[in-house]
Structures are given as structure tokens and as C-alpha cells.
């Protein structure tokens, strides 16, 4: 699973590599995630335990910029849209993608960015003698 280290210690390449691995694991799980035979709850557990584990490997050392946070949120929302599917619009009767806020309401777990920031804060607390 290794990590990518650059000469100037930029994490952009590491995050790019992690997202690429996360996309690969998501692609392998595509049939499961979009299956109507499995519950949404089980699919979100698959997302948290397999896909997020691949993406978050080594995240304890990351300090995110807004650009990287956005890339991670886009990745997570793409996977969650696959899990939760489309929704029928009550007015027009047409199918539409779920909005980001709707995904957040349905997911009921900390977002990928929140998990990274929590790990970052835990690292800071251990460095400064906290927890």
C-alpha cells in the first residue's frame, strides 16, 4: 500500500495516489454497491471498511488544503451516489441525482474530510502531550 513522498514533502501526489487506489477498489465493488439485493446500511459499511480504508491509509500525516478537501469530498460523494442511487423528483416525476446535502443526511457518518481532520487533531494532541 506504500506512501508517496516528494522531495518537498507535498501531499498532493500522495492524495492523488490514494484516490486512484480508492477508485480502483470502488470499481471492484461496483456490483455490490449498486446492488438492490444489499441494504444501503450494508453498502455504507462496505464503503467505510474497504474503500475508505484504502483512501485513508497514512492520512495521519496529511495537512489538507481546501483544494485537497474538495477532491476528497468529490470522491466520497461519487461513491455515495452509487450507493444511494437516484431519487424521483416529486414534482416532475423524473429521476435525478441526489444533492450533496441530501447525501450528507443519508450517510449519517463523519465525512472523509472530518475523519482526516480528527486524525490530524489526534496527532497534534499526542505531539503536545494531550490524549
N, C-alpha and C positions, 0 to 999 in steps of 0.2 A: 504494500500500500504506500510506502515511502512518501516523503515530502519533497517539495521543490524549493531549493534555496538559491537565491540570486546573490551576486556579489554585493549588492546594495541593500540586501535584506527586504526587498519588496515582496509583498504577499499577493500581488495581483496574479502572478503566474501560478502560485500555489492554489488560489481560489479557482482560477480557470481550470486547472488540472482536476481539482476536487469536483467541480461542476460537470466536467466531462465524464468523470467516473460515475457521478450520480446519474447523469443522463443514460449512461450505459446500463447501470443497474435498474433504472426505471424502465428502460426498453425491454430488459429481460423479464420484468414483472408486468409488462403491459397487459397481457391476457388476464392476469389476476386482478389488476387494479380496475379494469373496465368491465369485469365480470359482474353480471347481475345475480349470480349464484352466491357471491360472498357479500356479507353485510358491509355497509360503509364503515362501521366500527372496526371490523377486522382489516379492511383495506387501510384505514388510517394507522392501525398498529403495524402493518407491513411497512407503510411509509416511514413511520418513526423508527422502527427497529432495523430495517435493512437499508433503505435509501438514505435516510438522514445520517445513519452511522457512517456510511461511505463518504458523504459530503463533509461531515463534521470532524473527520479524523484529523487530529493535530490542530484543531481550531483554538486551543487554549493559548496559542502564541499569536493569534491574529488580533490586530487593531484595525477595525474596519473604517473605511471612508464611506461617504454617502453613496458613491458610485458602486462600491462593492456590496453595500447593503441592498441597493436596488437590484443588482444582479442576482443576489441570493433570494430576494423576495419574488422576483420574476420566476426563477426556477421552482420555488416552492409552490407558487400559485398555479404554475403549469401542471405540476403533479396533482395538486388538489383538484383542479378542474377535471382531470382524468378520473379521479376517484369519485367525485360528487356528480359528475355529468352535467348535462344541460338542464334548464328549467323552462317550463312552458309559461309564457307571458300570459297573465290573466286577462289582459285587455285584447291583445291581438290574436292570442292562441298559437303564436309561433314559438318555436324553440329558440332559446338564447343562452349565451354563456353566462355563468354566474359572475357577478361583480366581485372585486377584491374584498369589499366589506362583507358581502354575503359568505364568501369563503372563510373569512375570519370567524364569523358567527357559527358556521357549521363545524369548523375544525376543533374548537374548544381545547386547544393545546397551545403552549407557547410557540411563537413563530421561530423560524430558524435563526433570525437575527437576535431575538430575545435569548435564545439558548446560548448563542455565541457571546453576547454581552454578559450573561450570567457567568459563564466560564471565565471571561476576562476579569470580571469583578472578583471572582473566587481566587484567581491568580494574584490579583492586586492585594487582596486581604492576606493571603499566605505570605507574600513578599514582605508586607508591612507588619507582620505579627498578629493579624486578625485570626479568624477561624482556623 
